[in-house]
Amino acid sequence: MRPAAQVVSALAMGAVLIAGFLVLQHQEDLANRPVAAASCQAAKADDSPKYPALCAALNRPDLPDLVGAPLDQVTVAGPGPSHWTNADGSKQVVDSAEVQIGQLSVRLTQDDGADVTDAEVLGSAPHQRAPVLGHLSTTYEMNTIGFTLPLGGGQSSRAPGGVAENLVIGKHPDGHGGSYEFTIWRQDTGAPDRASLYRIAEAVLPTLPDWDAASAAPSAPAPVPAVTSSPSAAS
């Protein structure tokens, strides 16, 4: 090749190599870029009118930190159950929102017709009262239902479930006039952290439009009763 042609060929080859390097670098940057957390799903016709505000308050950027999973991202943010079916077959609208972070799920429910004392007939385990931001609250546990999904297809079957921890806080300091409920449970066999409910509640409640902050005060989670046992005699 003539010298001029060799120079042109070398420049062309260099451009191809540089372009290839830039493409590989771009692909590597995309692979290393953190996946954005899911935003709240748009409200549908049968969703509660209060769902958008509840989801916006619950789906906070720092929610993974509050639940103790700072390395996980929000994968789903949407409405919770839209209706409850009563014993007489009638349906009741439920104001709620749910967020999933890794194996953790968190639900926020607003009930204008139920007080803190009404929640003390629900679930199992001793109900523990404690002030949350100066408002009366109580806790309880509920069992969840597990399912197994065959990898090769087929029908799902029931499996042992886990435990859902619940924290109910009165909309007003005396615990009356409605309530907010925070629920946390896991999709795996791990146990949820009840203490995280207090962290979430302290962060989320002041951002809700109906929250009464007139007498806000530091939260004081109820202590977990100590379990005592007598040592067994050595044989």
Backbone torsions as a table, in degrees:
resi	resn	phi	psi	omega
1	MET	NA	149.0	175.7
2	ARG	-69.3	154.6	-178.4
3	PRO	-53.8	-43.3	-179.2
4	ALA	-62.6	-41.7	-179.9
5	ALA	-66.1	-37.2	178.8
6	GLN	-63.9	-39.5	178.8
7	VAL	-63.7	-44.9	178.8
8	VAL	-61.4	-42.5	179.6
9	SER	-63.2	-42.7	-179.9
10	ALA	-64.5	-40.8	178.6
11	LEU	-64.9	-40.2	179.4
12	ALA	-64.2	-43.9	179.0
13	MET	-63.5	-40.0	177.8
14	GLY	-63.7	-38.5	178.4
15	ALA	-64.2	-39.4	178.4
16	VAL	-63.6	-44.3	-179.6
17	LEU	-64.1	-43.0	179.8
18	ILE	-64.2	-43.0	179.5
19	ALA	-62.2	-42.5	178.5
20	GLY	-63.3	-40.5	178.3
21	PHE	-63.6	-42.0	179.8
22	LEU	-64.7	-38.0	177.9
23	VAL	-64.1	-45.9	178.7
24	LEU	-62.7	-40.4	179.2
25	GLN	-63.9	-40.1	179.6
26	HIS	-65.3	-42.4	178.7
27	GLN	-64.1	-38.5	178.6
28	GLU	-67.0	-38.6	177.7
29	ASP	-63.6	-39.8	178.2
30	LEU	-65.3	-39.2	-179.1
31	ALA	-67.6	-33.2	-177.9
32	ASN	-88.8	-9.4	-177.9
33	ARG	-72.2	130.6	-180.0
34	PRO	-63.6	141.4	179.6
35	VAL	-73.0	132.7	-178.8
36	ALA	-66.9	143.1	178.0
37	ALA	-66.5	148.9	-179.0
38	ALA	-68.3	139.5	174.7
39	SER	-91.5	167.4	-178.1
40	CYS	-65.8	135.2	176.8
41	GLN	-65.8	147.6	178.5
42	ALA	-64.6	142.4	-179.5
43	ALA	-67.6	138.9	175.6
44	LYS	-99.3	173.2	-174.3
45	ALA	-61.9	-33.9	-176.9
46	ASP	-94.1	6.0	176.9
47	ASP	-80.4	155.8	178.6
48	SER	-62.9	141.2	176.2
49	PRO	-60.9	-22.8	-179.4
50	LYS	-88.4	-6.0	-177.7
51	TYR	-57.3	-47.4	-176.6
52	PRO	-56.3	-42.8	-178.8
53	ALA	-69.8	-38.2	179.2
54	LEU	-65.9	-42.4	-179.2
55	CYS	-68.2	-39.9	179.5
56	ALA	-63.1	-36.1	179.6
57	ALA	-73.8	-38.6	-176.6
58	LEU	-77.1	-38.7	-175.6
59	ASN	-81.7	64.8	-178.9
60	ARG	-82.5	152.9	176.0
61	PRO	-61.4	-29.1	-177.9
62	ASP	-95.9	11.3	-179.2
63	LEU	-59.5	-40.8	176.3
64	PRO	-57.6	-37.0	176.9
65	ASP	-66.9	-40.4	-177.3
66	LEU	-65.8	-33.3	-179.7
67	VAL	-88.2	-1.8	178.8
68	GLY	84.5	22.5	178.4
69	ALA	-130.3	65.8	-172.6
70	PRO	-65.2	-19.8	-177.8
71	LEU	-90.1	-7.0	-179.7
72	ASP	-95.8	160.7	178.7
73	GLN	-116.7	158.3	172.9
74	VAL	-70.6	120.6	-178.9
75	THR	-100.4	-28.1	179.8
76	VAL	-139.7	133.7	174.2
77	ALA	-141.2	113.4	-175.7
78	GLY	-162.2	-169.0	-179.3
79	PRO	-74.3	150.1	170.9
80	GLY	-83.9	-158.7	176.6
81	PRO	-57.1	130.9	-176.7
82	SER	-86.5	-21.0	-178.9
83	HIS	-146.3	147.8	166.7
84	TRP	-106.5	143.6	174.9
85	THR	-99.2	118.9	-178.9
86	ASN	-77.2	171.2	-177.4
87	ALA	-61.9	-30.1	-179.4
88	ASP	-86.5	5.0	178.5
89	GLY	92.6	-10.8	178.4
90	SER	-74.7	157.7	-177.7
91	LYS	-111.5	143.3	179.9
92	GLN	-121.0	130.3	180.0
93	VAL	-67.3	137.2	178.7
94	VAL	-113.8	125.7	176.7
95	ASP	-91.7	104.2	-175.2
96	SER	-154.9	164.2	175.0
97	ALA	-146.5	148.3	-178.9
98	GLU	-130.0	145.0	176.7
99	VAL	-133.6	136.0	176.7
100	GLN	-113.6	131.3	179.7
101	ILE	-127.3	105.5	-176.4
102	GLY	59.4	-122.1	179.6
103	GLN	-92.8	1.8	-178.1
104	LEU	-100.5	141.6	172.9
105	SER	-124.1	140.1	179.7
106	VAL	-128.9	134.7	178.8
107	ARG	-125.6	140.5	173.7
108	LEU	-119.0	124.8	-179.1
109	THR	-125.1	136.9	174.5
110	GLN	-111.2	128.4	-179.9
111	ASP	-130.5	105.6	-177.3
112	ASP	-77.3	-8.6	-177.8
113	GLY	-108.3	0.2	-177.5
114	ALA	-122.8	133.7	178.0
115	ASP	-98.2	175.5	178.7
116	VAL	-60.7	-40.6	-178.8
117	THR	-65.2	-27.9	177.8
118	ASP	-67.0	-29.8	-178.6
119	ALA	-75.6	-14.6	-176.0
120	GLU	-78.5	4.4	172.4
121	VAL	-105.0	2.9	-177.0
122	LEU	-97.7	157.3	169.4
123	GLY	65.5	-161.1	-177.5
124	SER	-130.5	-179.9	-179.0
125	ALA	70.5	155.6	-179.8
126	PRO	-60.2	134.1	175.0
127	HIS	-78.1	132.2	-175.1
128	GLN	-116.5	115.6	177.9
129	ARG	-85.8	143.2	176.4
130	ALA	-164.7	147.9	177.4
131	PRO	-75.3	137.7	173.4
132	VAL	-122.4	112.0	-175.5
133	LEU	52.6	37.8	177.7
134	GLY	82.7	3.3	-179.3
135	HIS	-109.5	142.9	177.6
136	LEU	-62.7	139.8	178.2
137	SER	-144.2	166.3	175.2
138	THR	-149.0	160.0	-180.0
139	THR	-123.4	157.0	171.8
140	TYR	-160.4	168.4	179.4
141	GLU	-117.8	150.7	174.1
142	MET	-136.0	146.0	175.5
143	ASN	-82.6	139.8	175.5
144	THR	-96.6	165.7	-179.4
145	ILE	-107.4	128.5	179.0
146	GLY	-101.2	153.8	177.1
147	PHE	-135.4	148.6	171.9
148	THR	-111.6	136.0	-179.6
149	LEU	-114.4	112.1	179.9
150	PRO	-60.8	134.6	-179.3
151	LEU	-65.9	-33.0	-178.8
152	GLY	-86.2	10.1	-177.4
153	GLY	97.1	179.1	-179.1
154	GLY	107.4	-178.6	-176.2
155	GLN	-81.1	147.8	175.4
156	SER	-77.6	160.0	-179.7
157	SER	-135.3	156.8	179.2
158	ARG	-69.0	147.6	178.7
159	ALA	-141.5	162.7	177.6
160	PRO	-57.9	134.8	-179.8
161	GLY	-95.4	-169.6	179.8
162	GLY	-117.5	-148.5	-178.0
163	VAL	-126.7	137.2	172.8
164	ALA	-107.3	128.0	177.0
165	GLU	-94.4	137.3	-175.1
166	ASN	-128.0	138.9	176.7
167	LEU	-129.1	118.7	-178.4
168	VAL	-110.1	125.8	-177.8
169	ILE	-122.2	133.4	177.7
170	GLY	-66.2	142.6	177.2
171	LYS	-65.9	-24.3	178.2
172	HIS	-122.4	158.0	-172.9
173	PRO	-54.3	-33.5	-177.3
174	ASP	-81.6	2.0	178.3
175	GLY	85.9	1.3	-179.6
176	HIS	-105.5	175.1	177.8
177	GLY	79.7	24.7	-178.8
178	GLY	102.7	175.3	-175.5
179	SER	-155.1	162.0	169.6
180	TYR	-114.7	143.0	179.8
181	GLU	-128.7	128.3	174.7
182	PHE	-107.7	131.0	-179.8
183	THR	-127.4	137.4	177.4
184	ILE	-133.4	135.3	176.4
185	TRP	-150.2	169.3	-176.5
186	ARG	-115.5	149.7	176.6
187	GLN	-84.2	-13.2	177.9
188	ASP	-106.9	-162.7	-175.9
189	THR	-88.4	3.2	-179.7
190	GLY	-72.8	162.1	179.8
191	ALA	-95.8	134.5	177.3
192	PRO	-71.8	157.9	-177.9
193	ASP	-96.3	109.6	-178.6
194	ARG	-62.7	-34.9	-178.2
195	ALA	-60.3	-29.4	-179.3
196	SER	-66.4	-24.6	178.1
197	LEU	-62.0	-38.1	179.3
198	TYR	-67.7	-38.7	178.1
199	ARG	-64.5	-43.8	179.9
200	ILE	-63.9	-45.4	-177.9
201	ALA	-61.2	-44.3	-179.7
202	GLU	-60.8	-33.8	-178.2
203	ALA	-82.3	-37.9	-171.4
204	VAL	-85.9	-42.4	-171.9
205	LEU	-54.6	-45.3	-178.8
206	PRO	-63.8	-14.7	-179.1
207	THR	-92.9	-2.4	-179.3
208	LEU	-85.5	139.5	-173.9
209	PRO	-65.7	-28.0	-176.9
210	ASP	-95.0	5.1	-175.7
211	TRP	-73.5	133.0	178.4
212	ASP	-94.1	103.5	-175.9
213	ALA	-101.3	18.1	-175.3
214	ALA	-63.3	-33.5	-177.1
215	SER	-123.7	41.1	-179.1
216	ALA	-59.9	138.5	179.2
217	ALA	-147.0	159.9	179.8
218	PRO	-57.7	144.2	179.2
219	SER	-74.7	154.6	178.3
220	ALA	-139.7	82.2	-179.2
221	PRO	-53.6	138.4	-179.5
222	ALA	-66.9	136.6	178.4
223	PRO	-67.5	144.8	177.3
224	VAL	-77.8	125.7	-178.7
225	PRO	-57.9	137.0	179.3
226	ALA	-73.6	140.4	178.4
227	VAL	-99.5	119.7	-178.7
228	THR	-106.3	146.8	179.5
229	SER	-146.3	150.5	178.5
230	SER	-91.3	136.4	-178.7
231	PRO	-67.6	142.6	178.6
232	SER	-76.9	147.2	-179.2
233	ALA	-72.0	137.8	179.5
234	ALA	-73.4	137.7	-179.9
235	SER	-86.6	NA	NA
